[in-house]
Amino acid sequence: MRNTARWAAALGLTAAAVCGPLTGAAVAAPGAAPSSLYAPSALVLTTGHGNDAATATPERAVTLNCAPSASGTHPAAAEACAELRGVNGDLESLKAADGVMCTKLYAPVVVTVQGVWQGKRVSYERTFGNACMRDAVGGSLFAF
């Protein structure tokens, strides 16, 4: 019985010695410093031919991170982030560029944007009459 008590005491002291520093660091870490100094901005953009996202098969998809710096698989990440900042992340307010002329050929292209912009959830879907109309509105944002 005495050996069992010794083993239990030794095991308890060993556990306290090994796990004690871990619990102290875990408790101290959240109050030590904020985990980030910016609101997250990470998006997934897709494009495909079709009338809506439910029926269109995505043909291309890219990621776009705008904070703390522009990155992701988007080929023009810095320009796309600048466009988003220009409209304060409101994708509905994107307007067609001046002087762009597109044909009236109807070949619908759907674009979706899902993710987070400056800490707020984003869910956007828009169908354009054709790829030229998409590119006129999205500029470098939808050019992938």
Secondary structure, DSSP 8 states (H G I E B T S, - for coil): -HHHHHHHHHHHHHHHHHHHHHHHHHHHHHHHS-S-SS---EEEEEEEESSSTTTS---EEEEEE-SSS-BSS-TTHHHHHHHHHHTTT-GGG----TT---------EEEEEEEEETTEEEEEEEEESSHHHHHHHHTTSS--
